[in-house]
Amino acid sequence: MQYCEKRAWLGLLGQAMLLIAGFMLIFGTARVEAAFAERAGSMSEIKAVRVSNSADKTRIVLDGTKEASYKVSVLSNPQRIVVDIQNAWLAPDVKKSTTIDSRFAKAVRIAQHDPSTVRVVVESSVGKNNYKVFPLKGGSTAYRIVLDFGNLGGSSSGSAIDFNPKPKPKDETAGSGGGTGSSTGTGTGTAADKNQGNAGGTDVVVKGEPVFTPGIKGKVIALDAGHGGSDVGAIGPTGVTEKGVTLRVALELQKLLVKEGATVIMTRSTDTEVSPKKAKASDIEELQARCDAGNDKNADIFISMHMDSFTNSSPSGTTGYYYVNGSKAGQRLARELAEGLVTELGTGNRGTKSCNFYVVKHTTMPAALIEMAFISNDKEERLMNSEAGIKKAAEGLLKGIRSFFG
């Protein structure tokens, strides 16, 4: 074969090979696309990210086409809540990053983390009891994953950790453990508020009536600053936390009581949990650690300080709580503390109510839980975040303690 003919033949062969390779690439790609389409059909398509804000909560909703499992984790420095949605893919037109104008969350980002996982990252510094993630099925959208951040349970006083549900006594009013809420500001209740859980259970014991000598001097007084550490409690309109207010009041009251000759037992003196297990403690372990602080030191009285909260800013005032089957001394302590606070703070007196809260049930001395004011109320949040308000609250509680001991 002559050189020119050989060269021409090789050229035609090369073109044929390129053509064959092209067909293989096309049909191979088609098979890949077909396989992907088949796989995608079995996955949930995340089609939208919706964000809404209210005075007490930020809600992020992820709309999907199918039910999908997910895992929740927390990253630190800065804190981020991460939700990995498995067997899912992200629709191309979904907005990947959204800034959130809220004190509960700063931003949300979403991306295809790997071929079968959609990752959602929320920048939020709230405590573990102030966010929750849960699924919703049905409706106009086949499947939704909801992320809530903020005051998730309404009233702080209405928290209801129901360890062993029992019918409530007739005088256990709404707001003392899992009420349904009302326009008057009674709380809706939340299992997240682990500082005042509804104790339930069968170990109901009527406490004996103690006899005290007059005066504060020589008395042992246990002060329980509600919440702390990973549990921020309720959050006010401008971001003031319940755990911060209660600690400031407790520390100020400690100084006043020591000046009058009392021995003061603090369940916490810093921003931390009380249980040695810290954030890993169960609700009941944290609650019992607070009770033990007073019980182990044979305190004469136990005072648990909190801030109330509701789903709107209207409710205001001070409420005292005592154990429903406790001593008359506990009831009197709650009344005197509430009246002392109302006198000094100028808040409305919402009365003294019976309750089944763990920390007043499982203490061995007269005990009271006091909701000093409403952190969800703009005016009362400002008051209780000021130095003047903290001092007035401490003076009011001191006045109540003086009246109690006579």
C-alpha positions in Angstrom: 0.0 0.0 0.0 1.4 3.3 -1.0 2.2 5.9 1.7 -0.6 8.3 0.7 -3.3 5.6 0.7 -2.1 4.3 4.0 -2.3 7.8 5.5 -5.8 8.3 4.2 -7.0 5.0 5.6 -5.5 5.8 9.0 -7.3 9.1 9.0 -10.6 7.5 8.3 -10.0 4.9 11.0 -9.2 7.7 13.5 -12.4 9.5 12.7 -14.4 6.3 13.1 -12.8 5.6 16.4 -13.6 9.2 17.6 -17.2 8.7 16.4 -17.5 5.4 18.3 -16.0 7.0 21.4 -18.5 9.9 21.1 -21.4 7.4 20.9 -20.1 5.6 23.9 -19.8 8.8 25.9 -23.3 9.9 24.9 -24.9 6.6 25.8 -22.8 6.3 28.9 -23.9 9.7 30.1 -27.4 8.8 29.4 -27.1 5.8 31.6 -25.6 7.9 34.4 -28.4 10.4 34.0 -31.0 7.6 34.0 -29.5 6.1 37.2 -29.4 9.5 38.9 -33.0 10.2 37.9 -34.0 6.8 39.3 -32.1 7.4 42.6 -33.5 11.0 42.9 -37.0 9.6 42.5 -36.5 7.7 45.8 -35.1 10.8 47.6 -36.8 13.7 49.2 -36.3 16.9 47.3 -35.9 19.9 49.6 -37.8 22.6 47.6 -37.9 25.6 49.9 -36.6 27.2 53.1 -39.1 29.4 54.9 -38.3 31.7 57.9 -40.8 33.5 60.2 -40.3 35.5 63.3 -42.5 36.4 66.2 -41.9 38.1 69.6 -41.0 34.9 71.3 -39.9 32.5 68.5 -38.1 32.1 65.2 -39.3 29.3 63.0 -37.5 27.7 60.0 -39.4 25.3 57.8 -37.8 23.0 55.2 -40.3 21.8 52.6 -39.7 18.3 51.2 -41.4 16.0 48.8 -40.9 12.8 50.8 -40.4 11.7 54.4 -36.7 11.8 55.3 -34.6 11.0 58.4 -32.4 13.6 59.9 -29.7 14.1 62.5 -29.2 17.1 64.8 -25.8 18.2 66.1 -24.2 21.3 67.6 -21.0 23.0 66.6 -19.2 25.6 68.7 -17.1 28.7 68.4 -19.5 30.2 67.2 -22.4 28.0 68.1 -24.3 26.5 65.2 -27.2 24.0 65.1 -26.7 21.5 62.3 -29.4 19.4 60.8 -28.3 16.7 58.3 -31.3 15.5 56.2 -30.5 12.1 54.8 -31.6 10.6 51.5 -32.3 14.0 50.2 -31.3 16.4 47.5 -31.5 20.2 47.3 -33.5 21.8 44.5 -31.3 24.1 42.4 -33.4 27.2 42.9 -33.5 27.1 46.7 -31.9 30.2 48.3 -28.6 28.9 49.9 -28.2 31.6 52.6 -30.7 33.8 54.6 -30.0 36.4 57.2 -32.5 36.3 60.1 -33.5 39.5 61.9 -34.0 37.8 65.3 -32.4 37.6 68.7 -32.8 33.8 68.6 -31.0 33.1 65.3 -28.7 35.1 63.1 -28.7 33.2 59.8 -29.5 29.9 58.1 -27.5 28.2 55.3 -28.4 25.1 53.3 -26.3 23.1 50.9 -25.9 19.6 49.3 -23.4 18.2 51.8 -22.8 14.9 49.9 -24.8 13.1 47.1 -27.5 12.0 49.5 -27.4 14.5 52.4 -28.7 18.1 52.6 -27.1 20.0 55.4 -28.8 22.9 57.2 -26.7 25.2 59.5 -28.4 27.8 61.8 -26.3 30.4 63.6 -27.9 30.5 67.0 -26.5 31.0 70.6 -29.6 29.8 72.4 -29.4 27.1 75.1 -30.3 23.4 74.4 -33.7 24.0 76.0 -34.6 26.8 73.7 -34.6 25.0 70.3 -36.2 22.0 69.0 -36.4 20.1 65.6 -39.4 18.1 64.6 -41.1 16.7 61.4 -44.6 17.5 60.1 -46.5 15.4 57.6 -49.4 16.2 55.3 -51.1 19.4 54.3 -50.2 21.3 51.1 -46.6 20.1 51.5 -46.0 16.4 51.7 -43.2 16.6 54.4 -41.7 19.4 56.4 -38.9 19.6 59.0 -39.4 22.4 61.5 -36.7 24.2 63.5 -38.0 26.4 66.4 -35.8 28.7 68.4 -36.8 30.9 71.3 -39.3 30.9 74.2 -40.8 27.5 73.2 -43.0 26.9 76.1 -44.6 30.2 77.1 -44.7 30.8 80.8 -41.6 29.9 82.8 -43.9 29.1 85.7 -45.9 26.7 83.6 -43.1 24.3 82.9 -44.3 20.7 83.1 -41.7 18.0 83.4 -44.2 15.2 84.0 -42.0 12.4 85.5 -45.0 10.3 86.6 -48.3 11.8 85.5 -51.0 11.9 88.2 -54.4 13.7 88.2 -53.8 17.2 89.5 -55.3 18.4 92.8 -58.3 20.7 92.3 -56.5 23.7 93.6 -53.5 23.2 91.3 -54.3 26.1 88.9 -53.2 26.6 85.3 -49.7 28.1 85.3 -48.5 25.8 88.0 -47.6 23.0 85.7 -48.7 22.6 82.1 -51.8 24.8 81.8 -53.2 25.5 78.4 -52.6 29.3 78.5 -55.0 32.2 78.5 -55.3 35.8 77.7 -54.5 36.6 81.4 -50.9 35.3 80.9 -51.1 31.8 82.4 -48.3 29.8 80.9 -48.6 27.1 78.3 -46.0 24.8 79.8 -42.9 23.2 78.5 -40.8 20.1 79.3 -37.7 22.1 78.5 -37.8 24.2 81.6 -35.9 21.8 83.8 -35.6 24.1 86.8 -39.2 23.9 87.9 -40.6 20.6 86.5 -44.0 19.3 87.5 -42.9 16.6 89.9 -45.8 14.2 89.7 -45.0 10.9 91.4 -46.4 9.2 94.4 -44.0 10.4 97.1 -46.4 13.1 98.4 -45.6 13.9 102.0 -47.2 16.8 104.0 -44.3 18.7 105.5 -44.4 19.4 109.2 -44.9 22.9 110.6 -41.5 24.4 111.7 -41.1 26.8 114.6 -38.5 29.6 114.2 -37.0 32.1 116.5 -37.5 35.7 115.3 -35.1 37.4 113.0 -32.8 36.5 110.1 -29.6 36.3 112.2 -28.4 32.7 112.5 -30.8 31.3 109.9 -29.6 29.1 107.0 -31.2 30.2 103.8 -30.9 28.4 100.4 -31.1 30.6 97.3 -31.7 28.9 94.0 -31.1 31.1 90.9 -33.2 29.5 88.3 -31.7 28.0 85.1 -28.0 28.4 84.2 -25.4 27.1 81.9 -26.9 25.5 78.8 -30.4 26.3 80.1 -31.0 30.0 79.5 -34.7 29.9 80.6 -37.0 32.5 79.1 -35.7 35.2 76.8 -36.9 38.8 76.8 -37.8 41.0 73.8 -34.3 42.4 73.6 -32.5 39.2 74.4 -32.2 39.4 78.2 -32.0 35.9 79.6 -33.9 34.5 82.6 -30.7 32.7 83.9 -28.8 36.0 83.9 -31.5 38.0 85.9 -32.0 35.3 88.5 -28.3 35.0 89.2 -27.8 38.7 89.6 -30.7 38.9 92.0 -29.5 35.9 94.0 -26.0 37.3 94.3 -27.3 40.7 95.5 -29.7 39.0 98.0 -26.8 36.9 99.3 -24.9 40.0 100.2 -27.9 41.5 102.0 -28.6 38.3 104.0 -25.0 37.9 105.0 -25.0 41.4 106.4 -28.0 40.5 108.6 -26.1 37.4 110.0 -27.6 34.6 107.9 -25.7 31.7 106.4 -26.5 31.6 102.7 -26.4 28.4 100.6 -26.3 29.2 96.8 -27.3 26.4 94.4 -25.1 28.3 91.9 -23.0 31.4 92.0 -22.0 31.4 88.4 -23.5 30.8 85.0 -23.6 27.0 85.2 -25.7 24.0 85.8 -25.9 22.7 89.4 -25.6 19.0 88.8 -22.0 17.7 88.7 -22.9 16.3 85.3 -23.4 19.8 84.1 -25.1 19.9 80.6 -25.2 16.1 80.5 -27.4 15.8 83.5 -31.0 14.6 83.0 -33.8 17.0 84.0 -34.4 15.1 87.3 -30.7 15.0 88.2 -30.4 18.8 87.7 -33.6 19.4 89.8 -32.5 17.1 92.6 -29.1 18.7 92.7 -30.8 22.0 93.5 -32.9 20.4 96.2 -29.8 18.6 97.7 -28.0 21.9 98.0 -30.6 23.0 100.6 -31.4 19.6 102.1 -27.8 18.6 102.8 -27.1 21.8 104.7 -30.4 21.7 106.7 -31.5 25.0 105.4 -34.3 26.8 107.2 -36.0 28.0 104.0 -35.5 27.4 100.3 -36.2 30.2 97.7 -36.1 29.5 94.0 -36.1 32.6 91.8 -37.4 32.8 88.3 -38.8 35.2 85.6 -42.2 34.6 84.1 -42.9 34.6 80.4 -45.8 34.5 78.0 -46.3 34.4 74.2 -47.1 38.1 74.1 -45.9 41.1 76.0 -49.1 42.0 77.8 -49.0 40.0 81.0 -47.0 41.4 83.9 -46.6 41.1 87.6 -45.3 38.9 90.4 -46.4 35.4 91.5 -45.5 33.2 94.4 -45.7 29.4 94.3 -45.8 26.8 97.1 -46.1 23.0 97.1 -49.7 21.9 97.0 -49.3 19.3 99.8 -46.6 21.2 101.7 -46.6 23.0 105.0 -48.5 26.2 105.8 -45.1 27.8 106.3 -44.3 27.2 102.7 -47.5 28.9 101.6 -46.8 31.9 103.9 -43.2 32.1 102.6 -44.4 32.4 99.0 -47.0 35.1 100.0 -44.5 37.2 102.0 -41.9 37.0 99.2 -44.4 38.0 96.5 -45.7 40.9 98.6 -42.2 42.1 99.3 -41.3 42.1 95.6 -44.5 43.9 94.6 -43.8 46.7 97.2 -40.2 47.3 96.0 -40.6 46.7 92.2 -44.1 48.2 91.8 -45.2 45.1 89.8 -48.8 43.8 90.0 -49.5 41.1 92.5 -50.7 38.0 90.6 -51.2 36.2 93.9 -49.9 33.1 95.6 -50.7 29.7 94.0 -50.2 26.0 94.8 -48.0 24.0 92.5 -46.3 20.6 92.1 -42.9 22.0 91.0 -40.0 19.6 91.8 -37.9 22.0 93.7 -40.6 22.9 96.2 -41.8 19.3 96.5 -38.5 17.6 97.2 -37.0 20.1 99.6 -37.3 19.3 103.3 -37.9 22.8 104.6 -40.5 25.5 103.8 -39.9 26.3 100.1 -41.2 28.8 97.6 -40.7 29.5 93.9 -41.1 33.1 93.0 -41.8 34.5 89.5 -40.4 38.0 90.1 -41.7 39.6 87.0 -42.4 38.9 83.3 -39.3 38.9 81.1 -41.6 38.9 78.1 -43.0 42.3 79.1 -41.0 45.2 77.6 -41.2 47.3 80.8 -40.5 44.6 83.2 -37.6 43.2 81.1 -36.0 46.7 81.2 -36.6 47.0 84.9 -35.0 43.6 85.7 -32.1 44.2 83.4 -31.1 47.4 85.3 -28.9 47.7 88.4 -31.8 49.6 90.1 -34.2 46.7 89.3 -31.8 44.1 90.6 -31.3 45.9 93.9 -35.1 46.5 94.3 -35.8 42.8 93.7 -33.2 41.8 96.3 -34.6 44.3 98.7 -38.1 43.0 98.1 -37.1 39.4 98.7 -35.3 40.5 101.9 -38.4 42.3 103.1 -40.4 39.1 102.5 -37.8 37.0 104.4 -37.9 39.5 107.3 -41.7 39.3 107.5 -41.6 35.5 107.3 -39.2 35.1 110.3 -41.1 37.9 112.2 
